[in-house]
């Protein structure tokens, strides 16, 4: 990382949203999120019991390729749908 308080120029804020339809995948989701914890700024989870779903949103500040890799790994888990939305601005 660069000077204290400044992130590298290629970092962007993104939100990764997940819908988890398979409870067996929750352990995998948490392991992957732990592997990327250096980028995670916040996480919100909502158990939607009436539909048998878990909904998780994760805010990250990371390079584009790290966000894409994280979202892709999550989406490859059985019963997990994952999408990333990126900010337009890249801080310098």
PEMOMO-V137293 format. One record per backbone hydrogen bond with DSSP energy under -1.0 kcal/mol. NH is the residue of the N-H (numbers start at 1). CO is the residue of the C=O. Records with the same first field share a line. If there is no record, write none. Layout:
NH->CO + CO
This chain:
6->3
11->8
12->62
14->60
15->85
16->58
17->83
18->56
19->81
20->54
21->79
25->22
26->23
29->25
30->26
31->27
32->28
33->29
34->30
35->31
36->32
37->34
39->36
41->59
42->59
44->57
46->55
48->53
51->48
53->48
54->20
55->46
56->18
57->44
58->16
59->42
60->14
61->39
62->12
67->63
68->64
69->65
70->66
71->67
72->68
73->69
74->70
75->71
76->72
77->74
80->77
81->19
83->17
85->15
87->13
